[in-house]
Amino acid sequence: MDQRFDEIDRWHELFDELCIRAGYSDTASLAGKFCAMTNGGGQNQYETALRNLNNWRSGRHIPRQRSMRVLCELLGVPGDPELLARWNLLYQRARQVEEEAPEESPAPSPAENATGAGKRSRHPGSLSTLQAMFAGAFLFLVGMGAGVLVASDWRPWGGPADDAPMIRYDPELRMTVGESRVIHGERGDCGKLPREWDDLQNSLPASALGTFSDGGLVRRNSKYCKGVTPARGIRFTATKPGTELMHITGDLIKMTVVEKPQ
């Protein structure tokens, strides 16, 4: 691994440096190559890829697992084990920071500020009274709605995952040959059901130590969702002893498989 890569401590900076090294100083050419590797040949797909790549290179957002695998191959990262380990480590840190970052409210425009200030200066007393009345009515309606939802046992995902088993992310796993269990889960949008297995399995890495299969509906605690949310369970069946690092739905897992004790 190039010594200067070891000094980079942010994933988007490493990504940008690798793009430059591969000759993609122009994001437009990188977007074309990315679309070719993801079979996205239309103008809309190209514009989306261009926008996403600019966001990823600048650090405004980070890519999801499927895009990560494409970028990794596109830039030749797997050919250097040390670089691949650094790539995965920095991505994992960036993903955790993004999930834990609080949402920010957009700042009002100067026009909005000026308009608001003018209204307040003309009718400060009546505006405050109206605001208080509307706020009180809104809170009353929210309280009534919340009471109805709690009484009905309503959940955002509509029931199928209510009784699903809880799983947790463990970065280091140890299994024996022949053992099979759910080791992770990919969530959908917060509170919504996850992808079907047929859509998910193509984004999973190949493993020399075993095979992946559908683990059914599960539930997991998500920092991003600020609570429990449904997920698609990822079951791993160990078939061969050894140790390897697996990048599963954005999380790094060190898997160790040992022979059954005699």
Residue frames relative to the residue before (quaternion, step in Angstrom):
aa qw qx qy qz dx dy dz
M 1.0000 0.0000 0.0000 0.0000 0.00 0.00 0.00
D 0.5391 -0.6162 0.4747 0.3229 3.55 -1.02 0.87
Q 0.5441 -0.6654 0.4072 0.3088 3.58 -0.84 1.03
R 0.6573 0.5312 -0.3341 0.4173 3.61 0.97 -0.76
F 0.5838 0.5714 -0.3785 0.4352 3.62 1.17 -0.47
D 0.6334 0.5490 -0.3279 0.4357 3.57 1.08 -0.69
E 0.6620 0.5043 -0.2986 0.4672 3.57 1.22 -0.47
I 0.5808 0.5706 -0.3759 0.4425 3.61 1.25 -0.24
D 0.1227 -0.8329 0.5382 0.0398 3.60 -0.74 1.01
R 0.6759 0.4045 -0.3144 0.5298 3.61 1.22 0.38
W 0.5382 -0.6697 0.4040 0.3141 3.54 -0.88 1.01
H 0.6850 0.4914 -0.3209 0.4317 3.62 0.82 -0.88
E 0.6232 0.5219 -0.3521 0.4640 3.60 1.12 -0.54
L 0.6310 0.5098 -0.3263 0.4854 3.57 1.08 -0.74
F 0.6355 0.5348 -0.3178 0.4573 3.56 0.97 -0.88
D 0.6707 0.4940 -0.2996 0.4652 3.58 0.88 -0.92
E 0.6499 0.5175 -0.3143 0.4594 3.58 0.97 -0.85
L 0.6592 0.4992 -0.3041 0.4731 3.58 1.00 -0.81
C 0.6045 0.5476 -0.3521 0.4591 3.58 1.10 -0.68
I 0.6612 0.5002 -0.3006 0.4714 3.55 0.95 -0.92
R 0.6474 0.5287 -0.3170 0.4482 3.58 0.97 -0.87
A 0.7097 0.4468 -0.2507 0.4836 3.56 1.08 -0.78
G 0.5985 -0.6060 0.3490 0.3910 3.59 1.28 0.08
Y 0.5754 0.5874 -0.3756 0.4276 3.58 1.26 0.31
S 0.0924 0.7998 -0.5835 0.1066 3.57 0.67 1.05
D 0.6781 0.3956 -0.2592 0.5626 3.56 1.27 -0.50
T 0.3936 -0.7521 0.4781 0.2254 3.59 -0.52 1.19
A 0.5600 0.6184 -0.3906 0.3891 3.61 1.14 -0.54
S 0.6817 0.4669 -0.2951 0.4798 3.60 0.91 -0.85
L 0.6168 0.5348 -0.3397 0.4670 3.57 1.10 -0.67
A 0.6352 0.5307 -0.3277 0.4555 3.59 1.01 -0.81
G 0.6332 0.5303 -0.3322 0.4555 3.60 1.02 -0.76
K 0.6689 0.4879 -0.2928 0.4784 3.58 0.95 -0.86
F 0.6279 0.5374 -0.3266 0.4585 3.57 1.03 -0.84
C 0.6609 0.5008 -0.3069 0.4671 3.60 0.92 -0.88
A 0.6389 0.5329 -0.3304 0.4457 3.58 1.00 -0.78
M 0.6962 0.4677 -0.2704 0.4728 3.59 1.04 -0.76
T 0.7337 0.3754 -0.2256 0.5194 3.59 1.21 -0.42
N 0.4627 -0.7091 0.4177 0.3297 3.57 1.31 0.26
G 0.4599 0.6565 -0.4664 0.3742 3.57 1.06 0.75
G 0.0028 0.8765 -0.4798 0.0387 3.55 0.19 1.26
G 0.5841 0.6165 -0.3735 0.3732 3.61 1.17 -0.27
Q 0.6584 -0.5108 0.3790 0.4024 3.55 -1.29 0.32
N 0.6411 0.5277 -0.3310 0.4483 3.58 0.98 -0.81
Q 0.6526 0.5109 -0.3129 0.4640 3.57 0.99 -0.87
Y 0.6449 0.5252 -0.3207 0.4532 3.56 1.03 -0.82
E 0.6733 0.4950 -0.3001 0.4600 3.59 0.90 -0.91
T 0.6305 0.5223 -0.3283 0.4711 3.58 1.08 -0.74
A 0.6548 0.5076 -0.3076 0.4680 3.57 0.97 -0.89
L 0.6430 0.5282 -0.3224 0.4514 3.59 0.97 -0.85
R 0.6611 0.4994 -0.3005 0.4725 3.58 0.96 -0.91
N 0.6695 0.5010 -0.3040 0.4565 3.59 0.91 -0.91
L 0.6635 0.5119 -0.3118 0.4476 3.58 0.91 -0.89
N 0.6305 0.5154 -0.3364 0.4729 3.59 1.01 -0.72
N 0.6465 0.5089 -0.3137 0.4740 3.58 1.03 -0.79
W 0.6728 0.4983 -0.2994 0.4576 3.58 0.95 -0.86
R 0.6806 0.4900 -0.2987 0.4555 3.58 0.93 -0.83
S 0.7048 0.4519 -0.2646 0.4786 3.58 1.09 -0.65
G 0.5025 -0.6760 0.4112 0.3485 3.60 1.24 -0.29
R 0.4158 0.7076 -0.4820 0.3067 3.61 1.22 0.21
H 0.7818 0.0166 0.0016 0.6233 3.57 1.11 -0.70
I 0.2863 -0.7163 0.5929 0.2312 3.55 -1.33 0.13
P 0.5345 -0.6507 0.4293 0.3265 3.61 -1.07 0.64
R 0.5002 -0.6129 0.5117 0.3351 3.53 -1.30 0.33
Q 0.7779 -0.4116 0.2252 0.4179 3.53 -1.34 0.29
R 0.6768 0.5027 -0.3150 0.4359 3.60 0.79 -0.94
S 0.6701 0.4793 -0.2951 0.4839 3.59 0.94 -0.87
M 0.5971 0.5727 -0.3542 0.4358 3.58 1.09 -0.71
R 0.6631 0.5077 -0.3086 0.4552 3.58 0.93 -0.88
V 0.6413 0.5140 -0.3235 0.4689 3.57 1.02 -0.79
L 0.6670 0.4980 -0.3037 0.4636 3.59 0.88 -0.92
C 0.6224 0.5567 -0.3302 0.4401 3.54 1.01 -0.84
E 0.6901 0.4555 -0.2703 0.4932 3.59 0.92 -0.91
L 0.6416 0.5565 -0.3220 0.4182 3.55 0.94 -0.93
L 0.7587 0.3734 -0.1905 0.4986 3.58 0.99 -0.84
G 0.4916 -0.7060 0.4058 0.3085 3.60 1.27 0.12
V 0.2606 0.8080 -0.4950 0.1850 3.59 1.17 0.52
P 0.6529 0.5434 -0.3534 0.3919 3.68 0.84 -0.80
G 0.5910 0.6030 -0.3674 0.3900 3.60 1.17 -0.41
D 0.7324 0.3089 -0.1957 0.5744 3.59 1.26 -0.26
P 0.3396 -0.7877 0.4717 0.2043 3.65 -0.11 1.24
E 0.6547 0.5015 -0.3258 0.4623 3.62 0.96 -0.78
L 0.6543 0.4998 -0.3094 0.4757 3.56 0.99 -0.83
L 0.6314 0.5340 -0.3290 0.4559 3.59 1.01 -0.79
A 0.6501 0.5059 -0.3163 0.4704 3.59 0.96 -0.83
R 0.6538 0.5018 -0.3094 0.4743 3.60 1.00 -0.82
W 0.6174 0.5573 -0.3136 0.4581 3.57 1.04 -0.88
N 0.7005 0.4658 -0.2668 0.4702 3.59 0.84 -1.01
L 0.6445 0.5334 -0.3221 0.4431 3.59 0.97 -0.85
L 0.7002 0.4618 -0.2767 0.4689 3.59 0.81 -0.97
Y 0.6263 0.5292 -0.3427 0.4586 3.58 1.06 -0.69
Q 0.6420 0.5271 -0.3218 0.4544 3.57 0.97 -0.86
R 0.6434 0.5094 -0.3188 0.4742 3.59 0.99 -0.79
A 0.6698 0.5026 -0.3007 0.4564 3.58 0.90 -0.93
R 0.6448 0.5243 -0.3199 0.4550 3.57 1.00 -0.80
Q 0.6555 0.5050 -0.3148 0.4650 3.57 1.00 -0.80
V 0.6376 0.5207 -0.3241 0.4661 3.59 1.00 -0.82
E 0.6666 0.5058 -0.3095 0.4516 3.59 0.93 -0.87
E 0.6653 0.5024 -0.3113 0.4561 3.59 0.98 -0.78
E 0.7266 0.4371 -0.2444 0.4705 3.58 1.05 -0.74
A 0.5259 0.6521 -0.4163 0.3533 3.61 1.22 -0.29
P 0.4155 -0.6998 0.5169 0.2655 3.64 -0.87 0.90
E 0.5122 -0.6294 0.4855 0.3251 3.52 -1.17 0.62
E 0.2633 -0.7667 0.5691 0.1377 3.54 -1.05 0.86
S 0.3928 -0.6950 0.5470 0.2519 3.55 -1.04 0.79
P 0.5046 -0.6575 0.4553 0.3252 3.61 -0.92 0.81
A 0.4771 -0.6712 0.4863 0.2921 3.55 -1.02 0.83
P 0.5147 -0.6443 0.4557 0.3349 3.62 -1.00 0.73
S 0.5099 -0.6406 0.4788 0.3168 3.56 -1.11 0.68
P 0.6598 -0.5014 0.3644 0.4250 3.60 -1.24 0.36
A 0.6336 0.5366 -0.3373 0.4437 3.58 1.04 -0.79
E 0.6505 0.5092 -0.3161 0.4665 3.56 1.02 -0.85
N 0.6396 0.5272 -0.3262 0.4545 3.55 1.01 -0.81
A 0.6683 0.5050 -0.3007 0.4561 3.54 0.95 -0.94
T 0.6561 0.5128 -0.3089 0.4594 3.57 0.96 -0.90
G 0.6671 0.5045 -0.2988 0.4596 3.55 0.92 -0.94
A 0.6561 0.5147 -0.3227 0.4477 3.56 0.96 -0.86
G 0.6433 0.5340 -0.3236 0.4431 3.56 1.04 -0.84
K 0.6613 0.5067 -0.3128 0.4561 3.55 0.91 -0.86
R 0.6650 0.5065 -0.3189 0.4467 3.55 0.94 -0.86
S 0.6694 0.5082 -0.3198 0.4374 3.56 0.98 -0.77
R 0.6751 0.4981 -0.3066 0.4495 3.59 1.15 -0.59
H 0.8225 0.0560 0.0146 0.5658 3.59 0.87 -0.94
P 0.0141 -0.8515 0.5239 0.0134 3.64 0.63 0.99
G 0.6959 0.4884 -0.2948 0.4363 3.58 0.88 -0.87
S 0.6981 0.4689 -0.2845 0.4602 3.58 0.81 -0.98
L 0.6332 0.5346 -0.3412 0.4437 3.59 1.03 -0.75
S 0.6484 0.5144 -0.3223 0.4595 3.59 0.93 -0.84
T 0.6521 0.5160 -0.3172 0.4558 3.58 0.97 -0.83
L 0.6622 0.4964 -0.3075 0.4696 3.59 0.94 -0.89
Q 0.6360 0.5298 -0.3327 0.4518 3.57 0.97 -0.82
A 0.6579 0.5102 -0.3090 0.4598 3.56 0.94 -0.87
M 0.6506 0.5185 -0.3169 0.4554 3.59 1.00 -0.85
F 0.6804 0.4805 -0.2936 0.4690 3.57 0.89 -0.95
A 0.6408 0.5255 -0.3272 0.4540 3.59 0.97 -0.80
G 0.6594 0.5085 -0.3096 0.4592 3.57 0.97 -0.84
A 0.6579 0.5024 -0.3093 0.4681 3.58 0.97 -0.86
F 0.6477 0.5274 -0.3188 0.4480 3.56 0.99 -0.86
L 0.6742 0.4883 -0.3005 0.4656 3.58 0.88 -0.91
F 0.6173 0.5429 -0.3459 0.4522 3.58 1.04 -0.70
L 0.6780 0.4834 -0.2889 0.4725 3.59 0.92 -0.93
V 0.6351 0.5206 -0.3322 0.4639 3.58 1.00 -0.79
G 0.6529 0.5202 -0.3138 0.4523 3.56 0.96 -0.84
M 0.6507 0.5048 -0.3182 0.4696 3.56 0.98 -0.82
G 0.6640 0.5105 -0.3063 0.4524 3.56 0.95 -0.91
A 0.6498 0.5158 -0.3173 0.4594 3.56 0.97 -0.84
G 0.6420 0.5291 -0.3273 0.4481 3.58 1.01 -0.78
V 0.6455 0.5120 -0.3195 0.4682 3.57 1.01 -0.80
L 0.6651 0.5109 -0.3086 0.4489 3.59 0.94 -0.88
V 0.6553 0.5035 -0.3180 0.4646 3.57 0.93 -0.86
A 0.6671 0.5122 -0.3049 0.4469 3.57 0.93 -0.87
S 0.7222 0.4352 -0.2542 0.4737 3.58 1.07 -0.66
D 0.3962 -0.7282 0.4650 0.3106 3.62 1.29 -0.08
W 0.2544 0.7892 -0.5211 0.2022 3.60 1.09 0.63
R 0.0747 -0.7720 0.6287 0.0565 3.55 -1.16 0.69
P 0.6169 -0.5777 0.3697 0.3861 3.62 -1.06 0.62
W 0.7349 0.4184 -0.2532 0.4698 3.62 1.03 -0.67
G 0.5632 -0.7007 0.3415 0.2742 3.57 1.22 0.44
G 0.7674 -0.4366 0.2087 0.4207 3.62 1.10 0.30
P 0.6515 0.5666 -0.3654 0.3479 3.67 0.75 -0.88
A 0.7663 0.3523 -0.2013 0.4981 3.60 1.03 -0.67
D 0.3469 0.7771 -0.4768 0.2202 3.60 1.25 0.07
D 0.7912 0.2797 -0.1310 0.5278 3.57 0.93 -0.92
A 0.3600 0.7432 -0.4920 0.2758 3.60 1.25 0.30
P 0.5661 -0.6149 0.4188 0.3551 3.61 -1.06 0.66
M 0.4351 -0.6729 0.5363 0.2652 3.54 -1.19 0.64
I 0.0594 -0.7729 0.6298 0.0491 3.58 -1.04 0.75
R 0.1863 -0.7680 0.5979 0.1340 3.56 -1.26 0.30
Y 0.5142 -0.6393 0.4811 0.3087 3.54 -1.20 0.58
D 0.0280 -0.7778 0.6276 -0.0201 3.55 -0.83 1.07
P 0.3440 -0.7861 0.4734 0.1990 3.64 -0.44 1.13
E 0.7661 0.2300 -0.1587 0.5788 3.62 1.22 -0.30
L 0.0143 -0.8156 0.5765 -0.0476 3.57 -0.62 1.16
R 0.1261 -0.7696 0.6230 0.0609 3.53 -1.17 0.70
M 0.0363 0.8012 -0.5932 0.0700 3.59 -0.75 1.06
T 0.3756 -0.6907 0.5604 0.2603 3.56 -1.31 0.26
V 0.6392 -0.5271 0.3928 0.3992 3.56 -1.21 0.54
G 0.7721 0.3015 -0.2509 0.5000 3.57 -0.80 1.03
E 0.5745 0.5910 -0.3790 0.4208 3.59 1.23 -0.33
S 0.0596 -0.7893 0.6111 0.0106 3.58 -1.10 0.73
R 0.2319 0.7698 -0.5701 0.1691 3.57 -0.80 1.02
V 0.5654 -0.5716 0.4690 0.3656 3.54 -1.31 0.40
I 0.1378 -0.8321 0.5360 0.0363 3.57 -0.61 1.16
H 0.8061 0.0310 0.0048 0.5909 3.59 1.17 -0.35
G 0.1534 -0.7884 0.5860 0.1078 3.57 -1.29 0.01
E 0.2773 -0.7436 0.5829 0.1741 3.55 -1.04 0.77
R 0.2993 -0.7628 0.5482 0.1676 3.57 -0.70 1.09
G 0.4001 -0.6472 0.5752 0.3002 3.52 -1.33 0.28
D 0.7337 -0.2705 0.2660 0.5637 3.57 -1.09 -0.59
C 0.6629 -0.5495 0.3181 0.3967 3.57 -0.98 0.83
G 0.8345 0.1693 -0.1553 0.5009 3.56 -0.78 1.10
K 0.6815 0.4679 -0.2889 0.4828 3.60 1.24 -0.21
L 0.6202 -0.5579 0.3980 0.3818 3.55 -1.22 0.48
P 0.4889 -0.6793 0.4637 0.2906 3.61 -1.05 0.71
R 0.7040 -0.4278 0.3495 0.4464 3.55 -1.36 -0.07
E 0.5368 -0.5794 0.4935 0.3642 3.55 -1.27 0.40
W 0.6658 -0.5385 0.3435 0.3856 3.55 -1.21 0.54
D 0.6225 0.5615 -0.3473 0.4203 3.61 0.97 -0.79
D 0.6780 0.4649 -0.2891 0.4906 3.59 1.10 -0.64
L 0.6925 0.5040 -0.2772 0.4354 3.56 1.03 -0.77
Q 0.6545 0.5827 -0.3386 0.3425 3.58 0.83 -0.95
N 0.6367 0.5477 -0.3380 0.4247 3.59 1.07 -0.63
S 0.6782 0.4787 -0.2942 0.4736 3.60 1.20 -0.36
L 0.5514 0.6132 -0.3965 0.4034 3.60 1.27 0.00
P 0.5113 -0.6584 0.4502 0.3200 3.61 -1.05 0.65
A 0.5127 -0.5890 0.5095 0.3615 3.56 -1.27 0.32
S 0.1412 -0.7951 0.5863 0.0652 3.58 -1.02 0.79
A 0.3765 -0.7230 0.5374 0.2161 3.54 -1.02 0.86
L 0.6889 0.5081 -0.2658 0.4434 3.58 1.25 -0.32
G 0.8228 -0.0708 0.0661 0.5601 3.61 1.18 -0.22
T 0.4676 -0.6633 0.5136 0.2788 3.54 -1.32 -0.27
F 0.3678 -0.7104 0.5590 0.2180 3.54 -1.27 0.52
S 0.0286 0.7818 -0.6227 0.0146 3.55 -1.19 0.60
D 0.6809 -0.5060 0.3470 0.3999 3.55 -1.31 0.28
G 0.2094 -0.7939 0.5628 0.0952 3.57 -0.79 1.07
G 0.5292 -0.6529 0.4022 0.3631 3.58 1.29 0.18
L 0.6914 -0.4427 0.3541 0.4478 3.54 -1.31 -0.16
V 0.0188 0.7645 -0.6435 0.0330 3.55 -1.02 0.91
R 0.3177 -0.7011 0.5837 0.2584 3.53 -1.32 -0.11
R 0.0322 -0.7934 0.6077 0.0124 3.56 -1.11 0.71
N 0.4729 -0.6493 0.5183 0.2936 3.52 -1.24 0.53
S 0.0803 -0.8162 0.5721 0.0010 3.59 -0.67 1.10
K 0.4181 -0.6923 0.5304 0.2541 3.57 -0.84 1.00
Y 0.6314 0.5450 -0.3357 0.4377 3.57 1.01 -0.82
C 0.7364 0.3939 -0.2204 0.5040 3.59 0.96 -0.90
K 0.3501 -0.7662 0.4680 0.2673 3.58 1.33 -0.16
G 0.8047 0.1201 -0.1218 0.5685 3.56 0.91 0.93
V 0.7203 -0.4257 0.3309 0.4364 3.52 -1.34 -0.27
T 0.0307 0.7933 -0.6057 0.0542 3.58 -0.99 0.86
P 0.5804 -0.5944 0.4162 0.3697 3.63 -1.09 0.56
A 0.0301 -0.7891 0.6135 0.0000 3.57 -1.19 0.57
R 0.4380 -0.6452 0.5507 0.2977 3.56 -1.31 0.30
G 0.3751 -0.7544 0.4969 0.2081 3.56 -0.56 1.16
I 0.1996 -0.7553 0.6156 0.1038 3.56 -1.08 0.82
R 0.1571 -0.8116 0.5610 0.0435 3.55 -0.40 1.27
F 0.1366 -0.7814 0.6056 0.0628 3.56 -1.00 0.88
T 0.1326 -0.7716 0.6195 0.0570 3.55 -0.94 0.99
A 0.3032 -0.7831 0.5205 0.1543 3.57 -0.50 1.23
T 0.0782 -0.8294 0.5532 0.0031 3.56 -0.83 1.02
K 0.8009 0.1604 -0.0558 0.5742 3.58 1.21 -0.44
P 0.4607 -0.6901 0.4724 0.2972 3.63 -0.90 0.81
G 0.4131 0.6863 -0.5323 0.2739 3.54 -1.17 0.63
T 0.3442 -0.7068 0.5738 0.2297 3.55 -1.36 -0.12
E 0.1342 0.7845 -0.5988 0.0897 3.57 -0.99 0.81
L 0.4132 -0.6648 0.5629 0.2653 3.53 -1.32 0.42
M 0.0748 -0.8007 0.5943 0.0108 3.57 -0.83 1.00
H 0.2364 -0.7549 0.5984 0.1273 3.56 -0.91 0.95
I 0.0372 0.8349 -0.5411 0.0941 3.59 -0.14 1.31
T 0.8424 -0.1518 0.0386 0.5157 3.56 -0.67 1.22
G 0.7747 -0.3760 0.1794 0.4756 3.55 0.90 0.95
D 0.6895 0.4340 -0.2829 0.5060 3.61 1.25 -0.10
L 0.3625 -0.7299 0.5439 0.2003 3.55 -1.04 0.84
I 0.0323 -0.7993 0.5995 -0.0261 3.58 -0.81 1.07
K 0.2331 -0.7405 0.6147 0.1396 3.53 -0.95 0.95
M 0.1047 -0.8206 0.5618 0.0056 3.56 -0.45 1.27
T 0.0467 -0.7727 0.6330 0.0059 3.57 -0.89 1.01
V 0.0751 -0.7886 0.6102 0.0048 3.57 -0.78 1.10
V 0.0818 -0.8012 0.5927 0.0106 3.57 -0.83 1.02
E 0.6025 -0.5523 0.4344 0.3786 3.55 -1.27 0.39
K 0.5675 -0.5746 0.4573 0.3725 3.56 -1.19 0.48
P 0.4871 -0.6523 0.4807 0.3258 3.60 -0.93 0.77
Q 0.4344 -0.7051 0.5013 0.2507 3.55 -0.98 0.84
